[in-house]
Amino acid sequence: MIEVEIYAPGLRAESTLLQLRNQLDHFPKVRYKIDTRHDLVYFEIDKPGDINQQEIHQIFDAIGLEPRFVGQIPEELRSGLTTRLV
């Protein structure tokens, strides 16, 4: 199981919470808890293929929030968003 914590400033607004829940309905295999007091979302992901880093960004972008991963992003979620020197 993979655990990820996302900080999303502005999450406290009730309309934003409803939009987030609607977005997360598209990922039924991903469990989550929302801490509105601290603008945090905790994800529990059983299999890496259930969701990736890019999809998490898209969920928050769709509702106008900028997600910030707390801590290191697990390798299993990385979706080629990092740049490499050539």
Biopython code that builds the backbone (N, CA, C, O; Angstrom):
import numpy as np
from Bio.PDB.StructureBuilder import StructureBuilder

atoms = [
    (1, "MET", "N", (0.848, -1.174, 0.000)),
    (1, "MET", "CA", (0.000, 0.000, 0.000)),
    (1, "MET", "C", (0.897, 1.243, 0.000)),
    (1, "MET", "O", (1.952, 1.270, 0.634)),
    (2, "ILE", "N", (0.452, 2.255, -0.720)),
    (2, "ILE", "CA", (1.163, 3.522, -0.827)),
    (2, "ILE", "C", (0.328, 4.586, -0.111)),
    (2, "ILE", "O", (-0.884, 4.679, -0.304)),
    (3, "GLU", "N", (0.999, 5.381, 0.716)),
    (3, "GLU", "CA", (0.327, 6.486, 1.394)),
    (3, "GLU", "C", (0.940, 7.784, 0.903)),
    (3, "GLU", "O", (2.160, 7.928, 0.828)),
    (4, "VAL", "N", (0.066, 8.728, 0.570)),
    (4, "VAL", "CA", (0.507, 10.027, 0.051)),
    (4, "VAL", "C", (-0.280, 11.116, 0.771)),
    (4, "VAL", "O", (-1.479, 10.980, 1.017)),
    (5, "GLU", "N", (0.410, 12.186, 1.097)),
    (5, "GLU", "CA", (-0.221, 13.324, 1.748)),
    (5, "GLU", "C", (-0.075, 14.535, 0.831)),
    (5, "GLU", "O", (1.022, 14.847, 0.367)),
    (6, "ILE", "N", (-1.186, 15.208, 0.579)),
    (6, "ILE", "CA", (-1.215, 16.366, -0.308)),
    (6, "ILE", "C", (-1.687, 17.584, 0.473)),
    (6, "ILE", "O", (-2.707, 17.542, 1.161)),
    (7, "TYR", "N", (-0.932, 18.665, 0.358)),
    (7, "TYR", "CA", (-1.339, 19.943, 0.918)),
    (7, "TYR", "C", (-1.935, 20.761, -0.220)),
    (7, "TYR", "O", (-1.291, 20.965, -1.249)),
    (8, "ALA", "N", (-3.172, 21.233, -0.029)),
    (8, "ALA", "CA", (-3.863, 21.992, -1.074)),
    (8, "ALA", "C", (-4.499, 23.235, -0.454)),
    (8, "ALA", "O", (-5.642, 23.186, 0.000)),
    (9, "PRO", "N", (-3.763, 24.351, -0.433)),
    (9, "PRO", "CA", (-4.309, 25.580, 0.145)),
    (9, "PRO", "C", (-5.621, 25.972, -0.535)),
    (9, "PRO", "O", (-5.718, 25.976, -1.762)),
    (10, "GLY", "N", (-6.618, 26.298, 0.271)),
    (10, "GLY", "CA", (-7.922, 26.676, -0.265)),
    (10, "GLY", "C", (-8.939, 25.561, -0.211)),
    (10, "GLY", "O", (-10.078, 25.735, -0.642)),
    (11, "LEU", "N", (-8.545, 24.428, 0.310)),
    (11, "LEU", "CA", (-9.408, 23.251, 0.349)),
    (11, "LEU", "C", (-10.584, 23.414, 1.307)),
    (11, "LEU", "O", (-11.568, 22.680, 1.205)),
    (12, "ARG", "N", (-10.498, 24.340, 2.211)),
    (12, "ARG", "CA", (-11.503, 24.484, 3.266)),
    (12, "ARG", "C", (-12.887, 24.904, 2.770)),
    (12, "ARG", "O", (-13.886, 24.622, 3.432)),
    (13, "ALA", "N", (-12.960, 25.553, 1.650)),
    (13, "ALA", "CA", (-14.258, 26.021, 1.135)),
    (13, "ALA", "C", (-15.163, 24.833, 0.824)),
    (13, "ALA", "O", (-14.737, 23.862, 0.198)),
    (14, "GLU", "N", (-16.404, 24.920, 1.265)),
    (14, "GLU", "CA", (-17.329, 23.801, 1.111)),
    (14, "GLU", "C", (-17.562, 23.422, -0.353)),
    (14, "GLU", "O", (-17.645, 22.239, -0.682)),
    (15, "SER", "N", (-17.665, 24.407, -1.217)),
    (15, "SER", "CA", (-17.866, 24.101, -2.640)),
    (15, "SER", "C", (-16.654, 23.372, -3.218)),
    (15, "SER", "O", (-16.798, 22.502, -4.078)),
    (16, "THR", "N", (-15.472, 23.728, -2.745)),
    (16, "THR", "CA", (-14.252, 23.064, -3.200)),
    (16, "THR", "C", (-14.228, 21.619, -2.731)),
    (16, "THR", "O", (-13.802, 20.730, -3.468)),
    (17, "LEU", "N", (-14.680, 21.387, -1.518)),
    (17, "LEU", "CA", (-14.737, 20.012, -0.996)),
    (17, "LEU", "C", (-15.666, 19.143, -1.833)),
    (17, "LEU", "O", (-15.349, 17.994, -2.140)),
    (18, "LEU", "N", (-16.806, 19.698, -2.197)),
    (18, "LEU", "CA", (-17.746, 18.939, -3.021)),
    (18, "LEU", "C", (-17.145, 18.631, -4.391)),
    (18, "LEU", "O", (-17.309, 17.526, -4.909)),
    (19, "GLN", "N", (-16.462, 19.588, -4.966)),
    (19, "GLN", "CA", (-15.813, 19.369, -6.262)),
    (19, "GLN", "C", (-14.722, 18.310, -6.157)),
    (19, "GLN", "O", (-14.570, 17.476, -7.049)),
    (20, "LEU", "N", (-13.960, 18.350, -5.056)),
    (20, "LEU", "CA", (-12.907, 17.352, -4.860)),
    (20, "LEU", "C", (-13.507, 15.955, -4.748)),
    (20, "LEU", "O", (-13.010, 15.013, -5.364)),
    (21, "ARG", "N", (-14.557, 15.823, -3.977)),
    (21, "ARG", "CA", (-15.205, 14.504, -3.834)),
    (21, "ARG", "C", (-15.733, 14.014, -5.185)),
    (21, "ARG", "O", (-15.631, 12.827, -5.495)),
    (22, "ASN", "N", (-16.289, 14.909, -5.981)),
    (22, "ASN", "CA", (-16.765, 14.517, -7.306)),
    (22, "ASN", "C", (-15.613, 14.048, -8.193)),
    (22, "ASN", "O", (-15.758, 13.077, -8.935)),
    (23, "GLN", "N", (-14.479, 14.728, -8.122)),
    (23, "GLN", "CA", (-13.310, 14.332, -8.910)),
    (23, "GLN", "C", (-12.789, 12.971, -8.459)),
    (23, "GLN", "O", (-12.418, 12.137, -9.285)),
    (24, "LEU", "N", (-12.763, 12.753, -7.154)),
    (24, "LEU", "CA", (-12.218, 11.503, -6.627)),
    (24, "LEU", "C", (-13.146, 10.310, -6.856)),
    (24, "LEU", "O", (-12.716, 9.163, -6.745)),
    (25, "ASP", "N", (-14.414, 10.572, -7.173)),
    (25, "ASP", "CA", (-15.339, 9.490, -7.509)),
    (25, "ASP", "C", (-14.879, 8.730, -8.753)),
    (25, "ASP", "O", (-15.279, 7.584, -8.960)),
    (26, "HIS", "N", (-14.049, 9.355, -9.576)),
    (26, "HIS", "CA", (-13.536, 8.708, -10.779)),
    (26, "HIS", "C", (-12.450, 7.681, -10.468)),
    (26, "HIS", "O", (-12.009, 6.954, -11.358)),
    (27, "PHE", "N", (-12.022, 7.617, -9.218)),
    (27, "PHE", "CA", (-10.977, 6.694, -8.789)),
    (27, "PHE", "C", (-11.490, 5.875, -7.601)),
    (27, "PHE", "O", (-11.051, 6.082, -6.469)),
    (28, "PRO", "N", (-12.422, 4.939, -7.856)),
    (28, "PRO", "CA", (-13.071, 4.215, -6.753)),
    (28, "PRO", "C", (-12.120, 3.337, -5.928)),
    (28, "PRO", "O", (-12.443, 2.991, -4.792)),
    (29, "LYS", "N", (-10.977, 2.977, -6.468)),
    (29, "LYS", "CA", (-10.050, 2.116, -5.731)),
    (29, "LYS", "C", (-9.114, 2.897, -4.815)),
    (29, "LYS", "O", (-8.333, 2.302, -4.073)),
    (30, "VAL", "N", (-9.189, 4.216, -4.863)),
    (30, "VAL", "CA", (-8.317, 5.062, -4.058)),
    (30, "VAL", "C", (-9.105, 5.557, -2.844)),
    (30, "VAL", "O", (-10.156, 6.184, -2.979)),
    (31, "ARG", "N", (-8.574, 5.263, -1.661)),
    (31, "ARG", "CA", (-9.204, 5.747, -0.432)),
    (31, "ARG", "C", (-8.546, 7.066, -0.036)),
    (31, "ARG", "O", (-7.362, 7.289, -0.291)),
    (32, "TYR", "N", (-9.339, 7.937, 0.594)),
    (32, "TYR", "CA", (-8.800, 9.241, 0.979)),
    (32, "TYR", "C", (-9.510, 9.772, 2.212)),
    (32, "TYR", "O", (-10.656, 9.419, 2.492)),
    (33, "LYS", "N", (-8.814, 10.618, 2.936)),
    (33, "LYS", "CA", (-9.377, 11.356, 4.062)),
    (33, "LYS", "C", (-9.009, 12.814, 3.864)),
    (33, "LYS", "O", (-7.914, 13.136, 3.403)),
    (34, "ILE", "N", (-9.933, 13.689, 4.216)),
    (34, "ILE", "CA", (-9.705, 15.116, 4.045)),
    (34, "ILE", "C", (-9.629, 15.775, 5.423)),
    (34, "ILE", "O", (-10.522, 15.605, 6.252)),
    (35, "ASP", "N", (-8.569, 16.514, 5.652)),
    (35, "ASP", "CA", (-8.380, 17.286, 6.871)),
    (35, "ASP", "C", (-8.540, 18.760, 6.485)),
    (35, "ASP", "O", (-7.572, 19.421, 6.111)),
    (36, "THR", "N", (-9.765, 19.260, 6.582)),
    (36, "THR", "CA", (-10.040, 20.633, 6.139)),
    (36, "THR", "C", (-9.375, 21.664, 7.034)),
    (36, "THR", "O", (-9.059, 22.767, 6.588)),
    (37, "ARG", "N", (-9.169, 21.319, 8.262)),
    (37, "ARG", "CA", (-8.544, 22.268, 9.187)),
    (37, "ARG", "C", (-7.126, 22.640, 8.747)),
    (37, "ARG", "O", (-6.661, 23.755, 8.982)),
    (38, "HIS", "N", (-6.452, 21.687, 8.108)),
    (38, "HIS", "CA", (-5.070, 21.915, 7.687)),
    (38, "HIS", "C", (-4.896, 21.876, 6.165)),
    (38, "HIS", "O", (-3.766, 21.893, 5.677)),
    (39, "ASP", "N", (-5.999, 21.824, 5.410)),
    (39, "ASP", "CA", (-5.958, 21.780, 3.939)),
    (39, "ASP", "C", (-5.157, 20.583, 3.427)),
    (39, "ASP", "O", (-4.362, 20.716, 2.497)),
    (40, "LEU", "N", (-5.366, 19.424, 4.032)),
    (40, "LEU", "CA", (-4.635, 18.215, 3.659)),
    (40, "LEU", "C", (-5.572, 17.129, 3.165)),
    (40, "LEU", "O", (-6.713, 17.014, 3.613)),
    (41, "VAL", "N", (-5.064, 16.331, 2.226)),
    (41, "VAL", "CA", (-5.763, 15.136, 1.769)),
    (41, "VAL", "C", (-4.786, 13.977, 1.905)),
    (41, "VAL", "O", (-3.662, 14.037, 1.406)),
    (42, "TYR", "N", (-5.223, 12.921, 2.584)),
    (42, "TYR", "CA", (-4.417, 11.722, 2.760)),
    (42, "TYR", "C", (-4.946, 10.645, 1.818)),
    (42, "TYR", "O", (-6.131, 10.314, 1.854)),
    (43, "PHE", "N", (-4.082, 10.106, 0.986)),
    (43, "PHE", "CA", (-4.467, 9.055, 0.054)),
    (43, "PHE", "C", (-3.885, 7.727, 0.500)),
    (43, "PHE", "O", (-2.751, 7.664, 0.975)),
    (44, "GLU", "N", (-4.668, 6.661, 0.346)),
    (44, "GLU", "CA", (-4.190, 5.295, 0.514)),
    (44, "GLU", "C", (-4.453, 4.581, -0.806)),
    (44, "GLU", "O", (-5.592, 4.488, -1.263)),
    (45, "ILE", "N", (-3.388, 4.085, -1.404)),
    (45, "ILE", "CA", (-3.469, 3.486, -2.732)),
    (45, "ILE", "C", (-2.957, 2.057, -2.634)),
    (45, "ILE", "O", (-1.811, 1.828, -2.247)),
    (46, "ASP", "N", (-3.803, 1.102, -2.983)),
    (46, "ASP", "CA", (-3.405, -0.301, -2.883)),
    (46, "ASP", "C", (-2.408, -0.702, -3.960)),
    (46, "ASP", "O", (-1.397, -1.342, -3.672)),
    (47, "LYS", "N", (-2.697, -0.322, -5.203)),
    (47, "LYS", "CA", (-1.824, -0.687, -6.322)),
    (47, "LYS", "C", (-1.370, 0.580, -7.032)),
    (47, "LYS", "O", (-2.160, 1.509, -7.199)),
    (48, "PRO", "N", (-0.107, 0.632, -7.452)),
    (48, "PRO", "CA", (0.401, 1.828, -8.137)),
    (48, "PRO", "C", (-0.400, 2.202, -9.384)),
    (48, "PRO", "O", (-0.463, 3.383, -9.727)),
    (49, "GLY", "N", (-1.002, 1.255, -10.061)),
    (49, "GLY", "CA", (-1.751, 1.552, -11.274)),
    (49, "GLY", "C", (-3.100, 2.203, -11.040)),
    (49, "GLY", "O", (-3.743, 2.645, -11.992)),
    (50, "ASP", "N", (-3.543, 2.271, -9.789)),
    (50, "ASP", "CA", (-4.857, 2.849, -9.496)),
    (50, "ASP", "C", (-4.897, 4.361, -9.748)),
    (50, "ASP", "O", (-5.941, 4.897, -10.120)),
    (51, "ILE", "N", (-3.780, 5.041, -9.550)),
    (51, "ILE", "CA", (-3.668, 6.484, -9.780)),
    (51, "ILE", "C", (-2.181, 6.824, -9.845)),
    (51, "ILE", "O", (-1.354, 6.123, -9.262)),
    (52, "ASN", "N", (-1.847, 7.896, -10.553)),
    (52, "ASN", "CA", (-0.438, 8.308, -10.602)),
    (52, "ASN", "C", (-0.329, 9.798, -10.274)),
    (52, "ASN", "O", (-1.331, 10.480, -10.060)),
    (53, "GLN", "N", (0.892, 10.275, -10.242)),
    (53, "GLN", "CA", (1.171, 11.664, -9.863)),
    (53, "GLN", "C", (0.468, 12.651, -10.784)),
    (53, "GLN", "O", (-0.091, 13.643, -10.316)),
    (54, "GLN", "N", (0.490, 12.396, -12.058)),
    (54, "GLN", "CA", (-0.139, 13.302, -13.024)),
    (54, "GLN", "C", (-1.650, 13.366, -12.803)),
    (54, "GLN", "O", (-2.236, 14.446, -12.874)),
    (55, "GLU", "N", (-2.277, 12.241, -12.540)),
    (55, "GLU", "CA", (-3.725, 12.224, -12.300)),
    (55, "GLU", "C", (-4.083, 12.979, -11.020)),
    (55, "GLU", "O", (-5.111, 13.652, -10.962)),
    (56, "ILE", "N", (-3.238, 12.867, -9.999)),
    (56, "ILE", "CA", (-3.482, 13.621, -8.767)),
    (56, "ILE", "C", (-3.432, 15.116, -9.056)),
    (56, "ILE", "O", (-4.277, 15.873, -8.578)),
    (57, "HIS", "N", (-2.442, 15.543, -9.837)),
    (57, "HIS", "CA", (-2.359, 16.958, -10.214)),
    (57, "HIS", "C", (-3.603, 17.380, -10.994)),
    (57, "HIS", "O", (-4.132, 18.466, -10.756)),
    (58, "GLN", "N", (-4.076, 16.555, -11.909)),
    (58, "GLN", "CA", (-5.241, 16.885, -12.718)),
    (58, "GLN", "C", (-6.498, 17.035, -11.857)),
    (58, "GLN", "O", (-7.330, 17.904, -12.120)),
    (59, "ILE", "N", (-6.637, 16.196, -10.835)),
    (59, "ILE", "CA", (-7.794, 16.277, -9.933)),
    (59, "ILE", "C", (-7.850, 17.657, -9.286)),
    (59, "ILE", "O", (-8.894, 18.310, -9.279)),
    (60, "PHE", "N", (-6.729, 18.087, -8.749)),
    (60, "PHE", "CA", (-6.698, 19.369, -8.047)),
    (60, "PHE", "C", (-6.739, 20.550, -9.017)),
    (60, "PHE", "O", (-7.352, 21.576, -8.721)),
    (61, "ASP", "N", (-6.094, 20.409, -10.168)),
    (61, "ASP", "CA", (-6.144, 21.473, -11.183)),
    (61, "ASP", "C", (-7.576, 21.719, -11.642)),
    (61, "ASP", "O", (-7.961, 22.860, -11.894)),
    (62, "ALA", "N", (-8.360, 20.663, -11.750)),
    (62, "ALA", "CA", (-9.743, 20.770, -12.227)),
    (62, "ALA", "C", (-10.610, 21.607, -11.293)),
    (62, "ALA", "O", (-11.614, 22.176, -11.720)),
    (63, "ILE", "N", (-10.228, 21.681, -10.024)),
    (63, "ILE", "CA", (-11.023, 22.466, -9.077)),
    (63, "ILE", "C", (-10.305, 23.752, -8.660)),
    (63, "ILE", "O", (-10.724, 24.437, -7.728)),
    (64, "GLY", "N", (-9.231, 24.062, -9.358)),
    (64, "GLY", "CA", (-8.551, 25.330, -9.143)),
    (64, "GLY", "C", (-7.609, 25.378, -7.953)),
    (64, "GLY", "O", (-7.331, 26.454, -7.425)),
    (65, "LEU", "N", (-7.111, 24.215, -7.523)),
    (65, "LEU", "CA", (-6.161, 24.172, -6.412)),
    (65, "LEU", "C", (-4.809, 23.657, -6.894)),
    (65, "LEU", "O", (-4.723, 22.890, -7.854)),
    (66, "GLU", "N", (-3.761, 24.094, -6.211)),
    (66, "GLU", "CA", (-2.422, 23.638, -6.551)),
    (66, "GLU", "C", (-1.971, 22.618, -5.501)),
    (66, "GLU", "O", (-1.708, 22.985, -4.356)),
    (67, "PRO", "N", (-1.880, 21.340, -5.886)),
    (67, "PRO", "CA", (-1.480, 20.323, -4.911)),
    (67, "PRO", "C", (0.020, 20.355, -4.657)),
    (67, "PRO", "O", (0.819, 20.548, -5.573)),
    (68, "ARG", "N", (0.382, 20.165, -3.406)),
    (68, "ARG", "CA", (1.795, 20.084, -3.030)),
    (68, "ARG", "C", (1.992, 18.789, -2.258)),
    (68, "ARG", "O", (1.399, 18.594, -1.197)),
    (69, "PHE", "N", (2.814, 17.919, -2.787)),
    (69, "PHE", "CA", (3.086, 16.658, -2.112)),
    (69, "PHE", "C", (3.894, 16.936, -0.849)),
    (69, "PHE", "O", (4.876, 17.678, -0.881)),
    (70, "VAL", "N", (3.476, 16.339, 0.253)),
    (70, "VAL", "CA", (4.194, 16.472, 1.512)),
    (70, "VAL", "C", (5.162, 15.299, 1.589)),
    (70, "VAL", "O", (4.751, 14.140, 1.539)),
    (71, "GLY", "N", (6.431, 15.604, 1.710)),
    (71, "GLY", "CA", (7.438, 14.545, 1.740)),
    (71, "GLY", "C", (7.807, 14.116, 0.330)),
    (71, "GLY", "O", (7.493, 14.787, -0.653)),
    (72, "GLN", "N", (8.472, 12.992, 0.264)),
    (72, "GLN", "CA", (8.943, 12.473, -1.022)),
    (72, "GLN", "C", (7.813, 11.750, -1.753)),
    (72, "GLN", "O", (7.032, 11.023, -1.139)),
    (73, "ILE", "N", (7.736, 11.951, -3.047)),
    (73, "ILE", "CA", (6.730, 11.268, -3.862)),
    (73, "ILE", "C", (7.196, 9.832, -4.074)),
    (73, "ILE", "O", (8.312, 9.610, -4.543)),
    (74, "PRO", "N", (6.352, 8.849, -3.733)),
    (74, "PRO", "CA", (6.747, 7.456, -3.929)),
    (74, "PRO", "C", (7.069, 7.176, -5.398)),
    (74, "PRO", "O", (6.385, 7.667, -6.296)),
    (75, "GLU", "N", (8.080, 6.408, -5.624)),
    (75, "GLU", "CA", (8.531, 6.073, -6.977)),
    (75, "GLU", "C", (7.401, 5.445, -7.805)),
    (75, "GLU", "O", (7.323, 5.660, -9.015)),
    (76, "GLU", "N", (6.541, 4.681, -7.160)),
    (76, "GLU", "CA", (5.447, 3.996, -7.850)),
    (76, "GLU", "C", (4.439, 4.964, -8.450)),
    (76, "GLU", "O", (3.711, 4.601, -9.374)),
    (77, "LEU", "N", (4.386, 6.194, -7.938)),
    (77, "LEU", "CA", (3.428, 7.185, -8.440)),
    (77, "LEU", "C", (4.011, 8.114, -9.491)),
    (77, "LEU", "O", (3.273, 8.797, -10.202)),
    (78, "ARG", "N", (5.305, 8.139, -9.589)),
    (78, "ARG", "CA", (5.940, 9.060, -10.536)),
    (78, "ARG", "C", (5.473, 8.747, -11.953)),
    (78, "ARG", "O", (5.387, 7.591, -12.367)),
    (79, "SER", "N", (5.179, 9.813, -12.671)),
    (79, "SER", "CA", (4.619, 9.618, -14.015)),
    (79, "SER", "C", (5.405, 10.376, -15.066)),
    (79, "SER", "O", (4.827, 10.893, -16.023)),
    (80, "GLY", "N", (6.709, 10.448, -14.900)),
    (80, "GLY", "CA", (7.539, 11.108, -15.897)),
    (80, "GLY", "C", (7.456, 12.621, -15.851)),
    (80, "GLY", "O", (7.803, 13.274, -16.835)),
    (81, "LEU", "N", (7.008, 13.206, -14.739)),
    (81, "LEU", "CA", (6.900, 14.654, -14.653)),
    (81, "LEU", "C", (8.221, 15.315, -14.289)),
    (81, "LEU", "O", (8.367, 16.530, -14.425)),
    (82, "THR", "N", (9.169, 14.535, -13.834)),
    (82, "THR", "CA", (10.448, 15.122, -13.479)),
    (82, "THR", "C", (11.317, 15.259, -14.724)),
    (82, "THR", "O", (11.164, 14.501, -15.682)),
    (83, "THR", "N", (12.215, 16.213, -14.707)),
    (83, "THR", "CA", (13.096, 16.414, -15.860)),
    (83, "THR", "C", (14.430, 15.742, -15.610)),
    (83, "THR", "O", (14.859, 15.576, -14.468)),
    (84, "ARG", "N", (15.069, 15.365, -16.684)),
    (84, "ARG", "CA", (16.376, 14.733, -16.590)),
    (84, "ARG", "C", (17.359, 15.497, -17.428)),
    (84, "ARG", "O", (17.004, 16.027, -18.481)),
    (85, "LEU", "N", (18.606, 15.563, -16.971)),
    (85, "LEU", "CA", (19.652, 16.161, -17.767)),
    (85, "LEU", "C", (20.063, 15.196, -18.860)),
    (85, "LEU", "O", (20.179, 13.993, -18.625)),
    (86, "VAL", "N", (20.279, 15.715, -20.039)),
    (86, "VAL", "CA", (20.656, 14.874, -21.174)),
    (86, "VAL", "C", (22.079, 15.172, -21.558)),
    (86, "VAL", "O", (22.603, 14.573, -22.497)),
]
sb = StructureBuilder()
sb.init_structure("model")
sb.init_model(0)
sb.init_chain("A")
sb.init_seg("    ")
for serial, (resi, resn, name, xyz) in enumerate(atoms, 1):
    if name == "N":
        sb.init_residue(resn, " ", resi, " ")
    sb.init_atom(name, np.array(xyz, "f"), 0.0, 1.0, " ", f" {name:<3s}", serial, name[0])
structure = sb.get_structure()
